[in-house]
């Protein structure tokens, strides 16, 4: 096995959000602080992955520049994007947009896709999870979208809404304000976003006080039911993480994206010192995977509850009608003189 379906290279292990159910909480409690990948080291990793055939020049994947950290905290992000451009690679980004990215306009086209994680559309909701100023975050996102629309219209932008008990009523207000051409929406019921903690939760190893606190925010009963259903179907489940490479900012190969570099049993070695055979041997023969699959976690994580909050069925139908109307009108305009100019004004 050589080429992979997805590659994650953490370019910043730091995070400027305070999400209480993320693995970053456990990392910070242990007084760990992530670092940033230097362009020189990033190039070394990319070159090595090409050399050992993990990245195949005939079937280039885009490189996801994140895992647990915030990629825009790496001040060398332009140099990193330039390295990808030089290798005909594109980037995937997931950001909280607490920081406005300072990306050179000519490098925006390197971005294949950008996901904006959002946990509320009021300061009280958003502040409860991300802990930042919502107004500033939205302004940063809007500025970024305008730059992308101008300089890289093919870049895919998604707003990924995290559903909590306290923000259910805010989704459609957000959708109405931010819905526009070029932005798609996704939704997921927020869960304990930490492979180690999820295991402890499903094995009833977490304290009662902790569970009581979590139940005020998260649909724990729904999650437990969903995982239980996935557990029944997990026999012989082939986890997509076996086709994925995850590398932290210090060049360590991690077992998968559900663990951190501080989960030492799941750190497989310095990726630049490993052959492709060593990588796959260590990834595909690990006891952590057996338990993760048998508990139903692996199947659950890769098939999350992505339903949208209730209350706007008619609104969805109107949006679908509007999009189909635009599509049909667009096909007609394409065939008319100056039609493309009209389309660009409608976009």
N, C-alpha and C positions, 0 to 999 in steps of 0.2 A: 504493500500500500504506500503510495507516495503523496500525490496531491490531496488537498483537503477542501472541504466545502466552506469552511469559515476560519478566519484567523483573527485573534484578538491580541493586540499588543498594547498594554497599559502604558500610556505616555506620561500619565501623572497619577500617582497613588494617593494624592491629596484630594480632599473633598471639602468644599466650602458650605455644604448643607448639613443639617442636623437631623436627618431622618431617623426616627427612633427605632425603626424596625429593619434597618440595613446592617449588613456586616461591619460597616464602618464604625458603628457604635462599639462593637466588641473590640475592634482594632484600637480605637482611641482610649477605651477604658484600660487597655493594657499598655498605655503610654507609647504606642507605636505611631509613627507619622510617616506617611508615604513620601517618596521623592519624585523627581522628574527625570524622564529619559533624555539624555543628551542626543543631539542629531548624529554625532559620530557613532555613538553606541547603537542608535536606531538603525543606521545604515549597515552596521556590522550584522545586526540581527537579520535584516532583510536580505543582505548578500548571502548569509549562511543558509537561510531558508530556500533561496534559489539554488544554491550549490548542492544541497542534499535532496532537492526535489520536492520539498514540502509545498513550495509555491511553484506551479507549473506555468511557464511562459505561454503555453498554448491555451491555457484555460485559467486566466488570471482572476483570482478572487479579489474582492475589495477588502482592505485591511481595516478592521474595527479598532479605533484608537482609544479604547476604553474598556474597563471591566468594573472595578469598584470606585475608581476615581473620577475627577472632573477634568476632561482633556484640555479645556480652555485655561486651566491653571498653569499649563506648560508654556512659558514665555517663548519657547523656541518652536512653536507649532508651525510657523511659516517654513522654517528650515525642514521640518519633518514632512510637511506636505510637498515641498519641492523634491525631496528624496523619492517620495511616491510617484510624483509626476515624471521624474527622470527614469523610473522603472515601469512606466505605463500602468501604474497601479492607481486605484482610487480609494478613498477613505470613507469609513462609516463613523459617525459621531453620535454620541448620546450625551445630552447636556441638560443642566438645570437652568442655564442662562442667568445665573446670579451674577456672573461676570460677562460683560460684552466682549465677544471674541474679536481680537485684533488681527484679522486675516487679510492678507494682501488680496486685492480684488482679482488679480490675474490667477490666483490660486484657488479661488472659490470653486472653479470647475473640477478640481480634484475631489471635491466632496460628492460622493455618490448619494448619500442619504444622511439626514440629520434628524434626530429625534429629540423633542422637547418634553421632558418629564414634568408633569404638572399635578399637584396634589390638592388644588382648591382654587376657587375664583373669588374668594374673599380673604382679607388679611388674616382673619381669625383661623380659617381652615388651612390656608397655605402656610401661615406661620407655625401652626401646630406640627407640621411635618418638616417642611424644608427649612423653616426658621429664618427666612429672609423677607425682604420687602417686596410684596407682589407687584406693586405699581412699577418699580424699577425693573423687575424681572420681565414683565410684559413689554416694557419699553425696549429693553435689550433685544428681546425676540423680534419685535416689530422692525427695529433697525436692521437686524440681521436679514430678515425676510426681504426687505426692500433691496438690500445689496445683492442677495442671491437672485432675486427676480430680474435684476438688471444685468448681472454679470454671469450667472450660471442657471438659467431657467430650467435646465434638465435635472438639477439637484432635487431629490425628493425630500420633502419636509413633512414630518409627522408630529402631531401633538399627541402624546401618550398620557391619558388620564388615569390616575391611580384612584380607584374607588375606595372610599372609607365611609363608615357609618355617618360621619358628620358632614360630608360634602356631596351627598347624593343629589341634593336639590340645586347644586351649582353648575352641574355639567352643561345643561342646555343653555344657560345664560352665557357661559364661556363659548360654547359652540356657535351661538348666534353672533357674538362679537368677533370671534377670530376666524370663522369659517369664510374662506375665500378661495379663488382659483389657485391651485398649486400647493394647498395644504390639505393633508389627509388626517383622519382622526382614528385613534385606537383607544381601547379601554381595557383595564384589567382590574379585577378585585385584588386589592393590595393584600399581600401575605407577609410572612416572616421571611424577608429577603436575605437569608443567611442559611446556607446548607447545614451548618452545624446545629444552629438553633432549631431549624425545622425538624431535624432528626430527633432532637430532645423533646420537642413538642409532641410529636407523634408517638414517642415512647413514654409519654407522661412523666418526663423528668424535669419539667419546669415548675417553679414554685407556684403555689396557689395565688399569692399576692401579684406575681407577674402576670399570670393568666387573667386575673380580674382587671388589671390595668389595660391589658391588650384588648379585652372584650369590649371596652368602651369605644375603641376606635376601629377595630378590624372585624370582619365577618368570620370569626373563628369557626363557628359551627358549620357555615357553608364550606369553608376551606377543608375542614376535617372530613366532611361528607364527600367532597370532590376527590380528595386524596384517596379516601377509602374506595371509591368507584374505580379510580385509576389502578389501585393496588390489585383489584380483581382481574385486571386486564394486563398486568405487568409481566406475566410469565413469558420468558424469551424476548422481552422488550429490548430493542436495540437503541440505546441512548444516542441521540444526535451528537452528544459531546464527544463520542468516539471518532467523529469525523471533523473535530474542531481542535485547533491549537490555541492555547491561552498562555500568554507570556506576561509576566509582571514587569514593572518599570526597571527592575534590576536585572532583567534577562533570565529570570527563573521560569522554567516550564511548570505550569500548574496542571493538576489533574483535569480540572474543568473550570467553568466560569462560576460555579457555585461555591468555590472555596477561595481562601485568601492565601497570601504568601506566608502568613503567620500560622496557618494550619500545616505544621511542618511535615506531617505524615503524607500530605497531598502535594508536596513540592518535589518534583521529579528530577531536578538537576538544572545545571546551567545549559540552556538550550544551544548556545554556540559551541559547546563541547560535545554535543550529541549527534549521532547519526540518525537518519530517519528510522532505521531498524530499532535503535535504542528507544527512540521516542514512542513508537507504536507498541513495543514490548511492554514498556512501563505504563502506558496509558490503558492498554487493554487487559491488564492483569493486576487489577488493584481491588483489594477487599472493600474499600469505600464504596465502589460502584455497586457491588452485590447488595449491600444494605440499602443504598439509595433507591435501587430499582425494586427490591423486595418490599420496601415500605410504601411504594407508589409515588415517591417524590419525583423521580426522574420523569416519569410520564406526565405527572401533574405540571411540572415546571415548563415542559415543552408543549403542553396543551392547556394553558391557563384559562380560567373563566373570564372570557373577554366580552361578556355581554355589556350592553350599554344601560345606563340608568333608565328607569321607566318614566313615562309621562309625556313623551313627544312623538308618538307613533305617527300622527298626522303631519307633524313637522318633517319627519323622515321621508314620508311619501312626497311631500312638496319638494324637498331637496332632490329626490330622485327624478321627479318630473322636470325640475329646472335643469338638472345636469343633462338629461336626455334631450331636452329642448335645445340647449346650447350645442350639444354634439351634432344634432341634425342640422341646425342653422349653420354651424361651422362647416359642415360638409358642402352645403350649398354655396356659402360665401367663398370657399376655396376655389370654386370654379368660375367665379365672377371677377371682372377687372377690379382692382383695388380691394378685393375681398379680404386679402391678408391684412391690409391696413385696418380694416374694420375689426377683424378678429383681435388684433393686438390692442386695440382700444377697449374691447370688451374684457380682456384678460386682466 
